[in-house]
Each structure stands twice: as structure tokens, then as C-alpha cells.
Amino acid sequence: MSPEDAISSLDRMLAANGQDIQLVRVTGAANQAKFAATVRAFVRGYKPNEIVGSIVQGDSMVTISATDIERANWPGPQVVKSPPVTADIRVPTTNDKAVIAGKTRNIAAAVPFYLDGQLVRIELSVKG
């Protein structure tokens, strides 16, 4: 399966069975800038056998595609750091938020999945 086929398949699944959520990144201390994008997501609670470690009842697993992130140019312009950051800026971080069904929740972890070097999907662990 090519990366394009995998992304297309995920996008179709999300269109049929997902819901809209908002990813939010706030940058800066004194002069804060807020970058938000609406993305299609599949949100589910953790199964009883998945509740281990820091995962508790009420946490959610959220699957998103890079398609909406790229379309929205999220998280907006980035300040060039020295040395350059090598992480994929399209992948949410633990400082980002997910607004799901009107409730702002904290992103605890994000795991990107790549196929042949192309970002296909991101799985988020969301708390709150």
C-alpha cells in the first residue's frame, strides 16, 4: 500500500465515522499567539485492558490524518531555532490542546505513523 492510498483510506474512514475536533497551540509568554485548526478525528475511550500506567478512565485515544493539518497549515509560522528543530512540526506536542465536543483537553502524547517517509496518521493520547 502506498502512502497516498493509506492516507486516502484513513481520510474516507474519518469522513464517514469521525467527528470534527480542534487542535490548538499557544506560543509565546507575554505576547501569546494561538494557532488552531479543525481536523476530522476518530475519538474513542481506552478499553479496560489499555488502562495502565498514567492512562485513566476518561482519557481518550484520538486518531487524525495529516491531511487537515496540512490543509490548515497548522501550527502556523514557526520561529527558526538554533540549532534547527528536527521534529515534525505537524505532530502535536504535550503542550497542545484538543477541543473535543466543546471541551478543551490536554494532549498527553502523540505518536506519528509514517509510510515510506510520509506522515500518514497521528494517534493522540488525550486527558481531561
C-alpha positions in Angstrom: 0.0 0.0 0.0 1.4 3.4 -0.9 1.4 6.3 1.5 -1.2 8.1 -0.7 -3.5 5.0 -0.6 -3.2 4.8 3.2 -3.9 8.5 3.7 -6.9 8.3 1.3 -8.3 5.2 3.1 -7.9 7.0 6.5 -9.5 10.2 5.2 -12.5 8.2 3.9 -12.9 6.4 7.3 -12.7 9.7 9.2 -15.2 11.4 6.8 -17.7 8.6 7.4 -17.1 7.8 11.1 -15.2 10.6 12.6 -16.0 14.0 14.2 -14.6 17.4 14.0 -12.2 18.5 16.7 -9.9 21.5 17.1 -6.2 21.3 17.6 -4.9 24.4 19.5 -1.3 25.5 20.0 -0.5 28.6 22.1 3.0 30.0 21.7 4.8 32.8 23.5 4.8 34.0 27.1 4.0 37.7 27.1 2.6 38.1 23.6 0.8 34.8 23.1 -0.2 33.6 19.6 -2.9 31.0 19.2 -2.9 28.6 16.2 -6.0 26.5 15.8 -7.2 24.1 13.1 -10.3 22.0 12.8 -9.5 18.4 11.9 -11.5 15.3 11.4 -10.8 12.7 14.1 -11.9 9.3 15.4 -12.2 9.6 19.2 -12.6 6.6 21.5 -12.2 5.8 25.1 -9.5 3.3 26.2 -10.5 -0.3 26.6 -10.2 -1.7 30.2 -7.1 -3.7 29.2 -5.5 -0.5 27.9 -5.8 1.4 31.2 -2.3 1.1 32.5 0.3 3.5 33.8 -0.8 7.1 33.5 -3.8 6.3 31.4 -7.0 6.5 33.4 -10.7 6.1 32.7 -12.0 9.2 30.9 -8.8 9.5 28.8 -9.2 9.1 25.0 -7.3 7.8 22.0 -7.7 10.2 19.1 -6.7 9.2 15.5 -6.2 12.0 13.0 -4.8 12.3 9.5 -2.2 14.8 8.4 -4.5 15.9 5.6 -6.4 18.6 7.6 -3.3 19.7 9.4 -1.5 20.3 6.1 -4.6 22.0 4.6 -4.8 24.4 7.5 -1.0 25.0 7.6 -1.2 24.1 11.4 0.5 25.2 13.6 1.3 28.3 11.6 4.6 30.0 11.0 7.4 28.8 13.2 10.3 30.6 14.7 13.6 29.3 13.4 15.6 28.0 16.3 19.3 27.4 16.6 20.1 24.6 16.3 17.2 23.7 14.0 14.5 21.6 15.4 14.3 18.2 13.7 10.9 17.1 15.0 7.9 17.1 12.6 6.1 20.4 13.5 2.8 18.9 12.1 2.7 16.5 15.0 1.0 17.9 18.1 3.1 18.1 21.3 2.2 17.7 25.0 1.7 21.5 25.3 -1.1 21.4 22.7 -4.8 21.1 23.3 -7.6 19.2 21.7 -11.1 20.7 21.8 -13.5 17.7 21.6 -17.3 18.2 21.8 -16.7 21.7 23.2 -14.4 20.5 26.0 -10.7 21.6 26.0 -8.5 18.6 26.8 -4.7 18.2 27.2 -2.7 16.2 24.7 -0.5 13.9 26.8 1.3 12.1 23.9 1.3 12.0 20.1 2.6 9.1 18.0 3.1 9.8 14.3 3.0 6.9 11.8 5.0 7.2 8.6 4.9 5.1 5.5 7.9 5.4 3.1 8.8 8.6 5.0 5.4 10.2 4.5 3.3 11.1 7.5 0.1 9.0 7.3 -1.6 9.3 10.6 -1.2 10.6 14.2 -2.5 8.9 17.3 -3.0 11.2 20.3 -3.5 10.3 23.9 -5.8 12.9 25.4 -6.5 13.7 29.0 -9.3 15.6 30.8 
